[in-house]
Amino acid sequence: MTERRPVPRRQQILAALAREIELRPASRITTARLAGVVGVSEAALYRHFPGKAAMFEALIEFAEEAVFGLVNQIVADESDSARRCCERIIGVVLGFAEHNAGIMRVLLGEALVGEERALSERVGRFFERLETQLRMIIRDAGDSSLTQRSQAGASANLMVAFTLGRMHQFSASGLRRRPTENLDRQWAMIAGAIFA
């Protein structure tokens, strides 16, 4: 029988924050409420994080590491066409959003209303980085036509707009309309326009 290690307090706090954002999207989460959910004092929260902004930063950092870690693996796999590579990346982002709804609401900025502006700017950089990666894949692909390469910026922007739209629909539906629902068919339409 293996012994289960206790979850570090810092991870407990972040998991509780993400869960509260998922369950109470319209509510502002106070440190007092979060401390109650975790079962610690507010002072204990501040031993792990200097403030709520640092907690949000940690959630954004987790998203960056998780998503772009997988994106880097996809890009390194040179056996995929540009079309397939972009499809896999969009799937990773939407899959992450579906399985991490609280963090998704942070990435959409919904949970950041009234928080420090720097957090919204960091979230903006997350999607700029995604768009840059998609643009580079199309531009640098040997299987892309000259027209496709010249439209790489517009194509990457379209893919990110689609991704954000699916995430917003998921949030607005009360997490009922999954962002990966019908993704294969919708991707075929988008890819048909981009990679035709």
FIDOVEX-17476 format. One line per 10 residues: for each residue x, z, y of N, C-alpha, C. Coordinates in pm, whole numbers, plus 32768, in hexadecimal, padded with zeros to 4 digits. Example, Ala and Ser with C-alpha at 12.3 -4.5 7.8 and 13.67 -1.06 7.14 Angstrom:
2
8527,830C,7DC7,84CE,830C,7E3E,8528,830C,7EB6; 8505,82C4,7F1F,8557,82CA,7F96,850A,8313,8003
// end
This chain:
196
8054,8000,7F8B,8000,8000,8000,8059,8000,807D; 803C,7FA4,80D7,808C,7F9C,8152,8050,7FF5,81BD; 80AA,802F,820A,807F,8087,8276,8064,8035,82F3; 7FF2,804B,8333,7FD0,8003,83AE,8013,8047,8424; 8055,7FF5,8473,8094,8029,84EC,802C,8038,8559; 8037,80A0,85A8,7FD8,80AE,8617,7FF2,8042,8681; 7F88,8015,86BE,7F94,7FB0,8728,7FCC,7FF4,87A3; 8038,7FBB,87DD,8070,7FF8,8856,8006,8005,88C4; 800F,806F,8912,7FAC,808D,8979,7F9C,8019,89DB; 800C,7FDA,8A00,8008,7F69,8A5E,7FAE,7EFA,8A28
7FBB,7EDA,89A9,7F67,7E74,896B,7ED5,7EA0,8965; 7EBF,7F20,894B,7E36,7F54,8949,7DF3,7F42,89D1; 7E3E,7F5E,8A39,7E09,7F52,8AC1,7DE5,7EC0,8ADF; 7E40,7E64,8ABD,7E26,7DD6,8AD8,7DB2,7DA2,8A85; 7DAA,7DCB,8A07,7D3B,7DA0,89B1,7CB7,7DD6,89E8; 7CB7,7E52,8A16,7C3D,7E8C,8A4F,7C15,7E43,8ACE; 7C76,7E22,8B23,7C57,7DD9,8B9E,7C1C,7D50,8B7D; 7C5A,7D08,8B22,7C27,7C83,8AFD,7B99,7C8D,8AC3; 7B82,7CF3,8A73,7AFD,7D05,8A35,7A94,7D28,8AA0; 7AB8,7D7C,8AFE,7A5C,7DA0,8B6A,7A39,7D24,8BBE
7A9B,7CD1,8BD9,7A82,7C57,8C26,7A26,7BFA,8BD8; 7A3C,7BF2,8B56,79E7,7B9E,8B01,7957,7BD0,8AFE; 7945,7C53,8AF0,78BF,7C8D,8AE0,7875,7CA1,8B64; 78C0,7CB4,8BD1,7883,7CD0,8C54,78BE,7C73,8CBD; 78A0,7BF2,8CB0,78E1,7B91,8D09,78BF,7BA1,8D9D; 784D,7BD8,8DBC,7825,7BE3,8E49,784B,7C6A,8E85; 7884,7CC2,8E35,78A5,7D49,8E64,7937,7D53,8E8B; 794E,7D9C,8EF6,79D7,7DBB,8F1C,7A04,7E31,8EC6; 7A74,7E21,8E84,7AA3,7E88,8E28,7B02,7EE6,8E73; 7ADC,7F62,8E79,7B30,7FC5,8EBD,7B93,8001,8E5A
7BFD,803A,8E8F,7C5E,807C,8E36,7C1E,80F5,8DF3; 7BC1,8137,8E38,7B7C,81AA,8DFC,7B2D,817E,8D81; 7AE5,810F,8D8F,7A97,80DB,8D1D,7AF4,80B1,8CAB; 7B5E,806A,8CCE,7BBC,803B,8C69,7BFC,80B1,8C20; 7C22,8118,8C6A,7C5D,818F,8C2C,7BFA,81CE,8BCA; 7B7A,81D2,8BF0,7B14,8208,8B98,7B05,81B7,8B18; 7B0A,8133,8B24,7AFD,80DC,8AAF,7B73,80F0,8A51; 7BEA,80FC,8A8A,7C63,810D,8A38,7C6A,819B,8A00; 7C2D,81FB,8A4A,7C30,8286,8A1E,7CAA,82D1,8A52; 7CD5,82AA,8ACA,7D47,82ED,8B09,7D23,830D,8B99
7D7A,8353,8BDB,7D65,8370,8C69,7D94,82FA,8CBC; 7D67,82F5,8D38,7D98,828C,8D92,7E2E,8297,8DA5; 7E61,8311,8DA7,7EF2,8325,8DB5,7F3C,82E4,8D41; 7F01,82E8,8CCA,7F41,82A9,8C55,7F46,8211,8C66; 7EDE,81D8,8CA3,7EE0,8147,8CBE,7F56,8125,8D18; 7F68,8178,8D7F,7FD1,815D,8DE1,805E,8175,8DAA; 8068,81B9,8D3A,80EB,81C6,8CF9,8115,8142,8CBA; 80B3,80EF,8C98,80CF,806F,8C57,80CA,7FF9,8CB8; 8079,8006,8D1F,8069,7F9B,8D82,8062,7FDA,8E0D; 80AA,7FA2,8E6F,80A6,7FDD,8EF6,801F,7FCA,8F3C
7FCC,7F72,8F09,7F49,7F5B,8F45,7EFD,7EF3,8EF5; 7E82,7EDB,8F1E,7E2E,7E7C,8ED6,7E66,7DEE,8EDE; 7EA3,7DCB,8F4D,7EDE,7D45,8F5B,7F46,7D2D,8EEE; 7F93,7D94,8ECE,7FF9,7D86,8E64,7FB7,7D70,8DDC; 7F42,7DA9,8DC8,7EFA,7D94,8D4A,7ECC,7D02,8D40; 7E95,7CCE,8DAF,7E6C,7C42,8DB0,7EE5,7BE7,8D9D; 7F54,7C08,8DDE,7FD0,7BBA,8DCD,7FF7,7BB4,8D39; 7FEC,7C26,8CF4,8011,7C2B,8C67,7FB4,7BD4,8C12; 7F33,7BD0,8C34,7ED6,7B79,8BEA,7EF7,7AE6,8C03; 7F19,7AC3,8C7F,7F3E,7A39,8C9E,7FBF,7A14,8C56
801D,7A6F,8C56,809C,7A57,8C11,8085,7A42,8B7B; 802C,7A92,8B41,800C,7A81,8AB3,7FD3,79F4,8A9A; 7F79,79C8,8AF1,7F40,7942,8AE4,7FAB,78D7,8AF0; 8003,78E6,8B50,8070,7885,8B63,80C7,787C,8AE7; 80EF,78EF,8AB3,8147,78F1,8A3D,8101,78B7,89C3; 8084,78DD,89AE,803A,78AD,8938,8022,7816,8940; 7FEC,77E9,89B0,7FC8,775B,89BD,8044,7703,89C5; 80A1,7723,8A1E,8112,76CA,8A31,8179,76D5,89C0; 8176,7742,8976,81C7,774A,88FD,8199,76DF,8899; 8116,76D3,8888,80DF,766D,882E,80EF,75E1,8868
80DE,75D3,88EB,80F1,7551,892C,817F,7520,8915; 81E0,7577,8922,826B,7550,890D,8283,7522,887E; 8243,7563,881E,824E,7538,8793,8211,74AD,877E; 819F,7496,87BD,815D,7413,87B2,81B5,73A7,87EE; 81ED,73BF,8862,8242,735D,88A5,82BF,7341,8853; 82F4,73A8,8811,836D,7397,87C0,8355,7343,8743; 82D7,733D,8717,82B4,72EE,86A0,82AB,725B,86C9; 8317,7213,86B4,831F,7189,86E4,82D3,7125,868D; 8294,7155,8623,824A,70F9,85CC,81C1,70D4,8607; 8191,7120,8669,810F,7105,86A4,8117,709C,8713
80AE,704D,871D,80A1,6FF0,878E,807E,7042,880A; 8088,7005,887F,8062,7049,88FB,7FD0,7073,88F4; 7F7C,701D,88C0,7EED,703C,88B4,7ED7,70B8,885E; 7F16,70BC,87EB,7F06,712D,878E,7F42,71AC,87C9; 7FB3,71A1,880C,7FF4,7213,884A,7F98,7251,88B5; 7F5F,71FF,890A,7F02,7230,8972,7E87,726F,8932; 7E54,7231,88CA,7DDF,7268,8883,7DFD,72F3,884D; 7E70,7303,880F,7E95,7385,87D7,7EA4,73EF,8845; 7EDD,73C8,88B5,7EF0,7427,8923,7E6A,7454,895C; 7E0F,73F6,8974,7D89,741A,89A5,7D45,7475,8940
7D54,7457,88C1,7D1B,74AD,8858,7D53,753A,885B; 7DD4,7548,8874,7E14,75CC,887C,7DD9,761C,88F0; 7DCF,75DD,8964,7D9C,7625,89DA,7D0A,764F,89C4; 7CB8,75F3,8993,7C2B,7614,897E,7C19,7678,890D; 7C6A,766E,88A5,7C65,76D0,8838,7C8D,775B,8868; 7CF4,7760,88BC,7D1D,77E1,88F5,7CAB,781C,8949; 7C6D,77C9,899A,7BFD,77F8,89EF,7B8C,782D,8998; 7B6D,77E7,892D,7AFF,780F,88D7,7B19,7896,8894; 7B94,78AF,886E,7BB6,792A,8826,7BE2,799C,8881; 7BF1,7980,8901,7C1E,79E5,8962,7BC9,79D9,89E0
7B48,79F0,89D1,7AEB,79D8,8A40,7B09,7A2C,8ABB; 7B35,7AA7,8AAA,7B56,7AF9,8B1E,7BCB,7AC0,8B6B; 7C32,7A97,8B23,7CA7,7A5B,8B65,7C81,79D5,8BA2; 7C2A,798A,8B5F,7BFB,790C,8B98,7BBA,7923,8C1F; 7B6C,798E,8C2B,7B2B,79AB,8CAC,7B90,79D0,8D17; 7C02,7A06,8CEE,7C6E,7A1E,8D4D,7CA9,7997,8D78; 7CC2,793E,8D17,7CFB,78BB,8D36,7C9F,7867,8D8E; 7C1F,787A,8D80,7BC0,7832,8DD5,7BB3,7872,8E5F; 7BED,78E7,8E71,7BE5,792D,8EF1,7B6A,7983,8F00; 7B0F,7980,8E9F,7A93,79CC,8EA8,7AAD,7A62,8EAF
7B0F,7A91,8E66,7B2D,7B21,8E62,7B89,7B4B,8ED4; 7BB5,7AEB,8F24,7C16,7B09,8F8D,7BD9,7B14,9018; 7B54,7B0A,9020,7B11,7B14,90A1,7B2D,7BA0,90DB; 7B60,7BA2,9154,7B81,7C21,9194,7C0A,7C57,916F; 7C52,7C10,9118,7CD8,7C3B,90F2,7D3F,7BF5,914A; 7DBD,7C14,9134,7E2A,7BDB,9184,7E2F,7B43,9178; 7E45,7B01,91E7,7E4B,7A6E,91EC,7EB9,7A36,9191; 7F25,7A7F,9182,7F94,7A51,912E,7F67,7A38,909E; 7F04,7A82,9070,7ED2,7A6D,8FE8,7E8E,79E5,8FDC; 7E3B,79C2,903E,7DF9,793F,903D,7E5F,78CF,9045
7EC7,78E4,9094,7F30,787E,909F,7F79,786C,901A; 7F90,78DA,8FD3,7FD3,78CF,8F52,7F7C,7885,8EED; 7EFB,789F,8EF0,7E9F,7857,8E98,7EA1,77C2,8EB9; 7EA5,77A3,8F3B,7EAF,7717,8F65,7F2B,76D5,8F2D; 7F99,771E,8F29,8016,76E7,8EF1,800B,76CF,8E5A; 7FB9,7720,8E16,7FA2,770B,8D86,7F6A,767E,8D6F; 7F04,765A,8DBD,7EC5,75D7,8DAB,7F1A,7566,8DE4; 7F68,7581,8E4B,7FC7,751C,8E7D,8030,74FE,8E12; 805E,7565,8DCF,80C1,7553,8D64,8086,7501,8CF2; 8009,751D,8CCF,7FC6,74D1,8C66,7FBC,743E,8C8F
7F92,7425,8D0A,7F84,739C,8D3A,800B,7354,8D3B; 8073,7398,8D66,80F9,735C,8D67,8124,7336,8CDB; 810B,738E,8C7C,8131,7373,8BF1,80E8,72F7,8BBB; 8067,72EE,8BD4,8019,727B,8BA5,8049,71FA,8BE9; 8064,7201,8C69,8095,718C,8CB3,811B,715B,8C7A; 8173,71B8,8C5B,81F6,7193,8C24,81E9,7154,8B9A; 818D,7185,8B4A,8178,714D,8AC5,814E,70BB,8ACF; 80EF,709F,8B26,80BE,7015,8B36,812B,6FBD,8B74; 816A,6FEF,8BDC,81CF,6FA0,8C23,8247,6F7E,8BCA; 8270,6FDC,8B77,82E9,6FCB,8B28,82D1,6F91,8A9D
8254,6F7D,8A78,8236,6F4D,89F1,825B,6EBB,89DF; 829F,6EA0,8974,82C3,6E16,8954,824C,6DC3,892A; 81E1,6E06,88FE,816B,6DBC,88D0,8105,6DA7,8940; 8126,6DCE,89BA,80CA,6DBA,8A2A,80E8,6D36,8A70; 8080,6CF3,8A9B,8093,6C76,8AE4,80C0,6C96,8B72; 80EC,6C2E,8BB8,8117,6C3F,8C43,80A3,6C73,8C98; 802A,6C42,8C80,7FB4,6C6F,8CCB,7F9C,6D03,8CB1; 7FA4,6D2C,8C33,7F90,6DB9,8C12,7FF7,6E10,8C58; 8074,6DE6,8C56,80DD,6E36,8C95,80C8,6E3F,8D2D; 809A,6DD3,8D6B,8085,6DD6,8DFC,800C,6E2D,8E21
7FB2,6E42,8DC3,7F3B,6E97,8DDB,7F4C,6F22,8D9F; 7FC6,6F48,8D7E,7FDE,6FC7,8D39,7FAB,703F,8D8A; 7FC0,703E,8E0D,7F94,70AE,8E61,7EFD,70BD,8E61; 7EB7,704E,8E75,7E24,7052,8E76,7DEF,7078,8DEC; 7E2F,7045,8D83,7E03,7064,8CFA,7E15,70F7,8CDA; 7E87,712F,8D00,7EA1,71BD,8CE7,7E3F,7213,8D34; 7E21,71ED,8DB0,7DC1,7237,8E00,7D37,7233,8DC1; 7D0F,71C1,8D8C,7C8E,71B4,8D48,7C88,7211,8CD0; 7CF3,7217,8C82,7CF4,726D,8C0B,7CE9,7301,8C32; 7D2E,7329,8C9C,7D27,73B4,8CC8,7C9C,73D2,8D00
7C63,7375,8D4C,7BDB,7389,8D81,7B77,7398,8D0F; 7B85,7346,8CA7,7B2F,7351,8C31,7B3F,73DB,8BF1; 7BBA,7407,8BE1,7BD7,7488,8BA2,7B9A,74FA,8BF3; 7BAE,74F8,8C75,7B73,755F,8CCB,7ADB,755B,8CC6; 7AA4,74E4,8CC4,7A13,74D6,8CBC,79DA,7514,8C3D; 7A1E,74FC,8BCE,79EF,7537,8B4F,79FA,75D0,8B52; 7A65,7602,8B8E,7A75,7692,8B9A,7A09,76D0,8BF3; 79EB,768E,8C63,7981,76BE,8CBC,78F9,76BC,8C77; 78DD,7654,8C2B,785E,764E,8BE2,7853,76C2,8B7F; 78C1,76DE,8B3A,78C4,774C,8AD9,78A3,77D0,8B1E
78E3,77E8,8B8E,78CB,7864,8BD9,783D,7869,8C0D; 780F,77FC,8C4C,7789,77F9,8C88,771A,7805,8C20; 7735,77DC,8BA4,76CF,77E4,8B3B,76C7,786F,8AFD; 7712,78CD,8B32,7714,7952,8AF6,7761,7951,8A72; 77C2,78F8,8A67,7819,78E6,89F3,77D0,78AD,8979; 7762,7868,8993,7719,782A,8924,7745,779A,890D; 7767,7754,8976,778C,76C7,896A,7824,76BB,895C; 7851,76BA,88DF,78E0,76BD,88C2,7929,7647,8900; 79A0,765D,8937,79E9,75EF,8976,7A1D,7587,8914; 7A26,75AB,8894,7A55,754A,8830,79E2,74FE,87EE
7967,751F,8813,78F1,74DC,87DB,78F3,7448,8803; 78E5,73F2,87A3,78E5,735F,87B7,7966,732C,87F6; 79D1,7376,87EB,7A4F,734F,882A,7A82,72C9,87F3; 7A77,72B4,8772,7AA8,7237,8737,7A65,71BD,8776; 79E1,71C2,8783,7999,7150,87BD,79B7,713E,8851; 79BC,71AC,889A,79DA,71A2,8928,7A69,7174,8940; 7AC6,71A7,88EE,7B51,717D,88FD,7B5C,70E6,88E2; 7B12,70B4,887F,7B18,7025,8860,7AEE,6FD2,88DB; 7A8B,7000,8924,7A5F,6FB9,899C,7ACB,6FBB,8A09; 7B01,7033,8A20,7B68,7040,8A88,7BE5,6FF2,8A62
7C11,7003,89E5,7C8A,6FBE,89B8,7C76,6F27,89B8; 7BFC,6EFA,899A,7BE0,6E6C,899E,7BF5,6E31,8A29; 7BD2,6E80,8A8E,7BE5,6E52,8B18,7C78,6E5A,8B42; 7CBC,6EC3,8B18,7D46,6ED9,8B43,7DA9,6E82,8AF6; 7D97,6E7A,8A73,7DFA,6E3A,8A1D,7DCE,6DB1,89EB; 7D66,6D76,8A28,7D32,6CF3,89FA,7D9B,6C88,8A08
// end
